[in-house]
Amino acid sequence: QVQLVESGGGLVQPGGSLRLSCAASRSNISLYLMGWYRRAPGKQRVLVAHITERLNTHYIDSVKGRFTISRDNAKNTVDLQMNALKPEDTAVYYCNAKDYDLDNYWGQGTQVTVSS
């Protein structure tokens, strides 16, 4: 089993920046995919970005050019740098990881609120 612990959420004004971080409880497991999802109020949880162990990245269109995902394979951590934040980015953000046995792990979620 792997626990994921997130940090870095908060309140920011439109146009501001936040950095989310997520650390896995074990560094001795290969996580082929790590990423971030979000659930906006009244909506389903959706993928924001993910990154493979080979550092290939994928972003949803609405965050391209504003968000950057990165990871440290040795530590099993994944970060999400969020710039030029918009009110529509307001959501609970969840860290996600998948191992090579296709087990799926989730963090507890961290609130990001973009408001003036």
C-alpha positions, 0 to 999 in steps of 0.5 A: 500500500501507498499513501499520498500526502498533498500540500500547498493548497490555499486561497489566491487572487486571479492571476496568482500562483500556487504550487501543489506537492504530493509525496508517496509514503514509499520510495521503494516502489515504481509508480509508472504514472503520477498526476493531479485531478480536481473536483470543482463544486458540483462537478465530477473529478477530472484529470488535470495533468499526469506524468509518466516515470519517463517524464512524459507529460499530459495536460488538459487543454484548459491548463496548458501553458499555465500549469507545469507538472514535475516529479522526482522518481527517486523520492516518488514526489509529484508537484504541480506549479499553477500560474495565471490562476483563474476562478474556474481553477477553484476545486479540490485537487487530488494527487493520484498514482498508479503502480505497475500492478495497476493499483490506484492510489489517491491523496486526501485532497487539497483545496485551491480557491481562486478569488478576489 
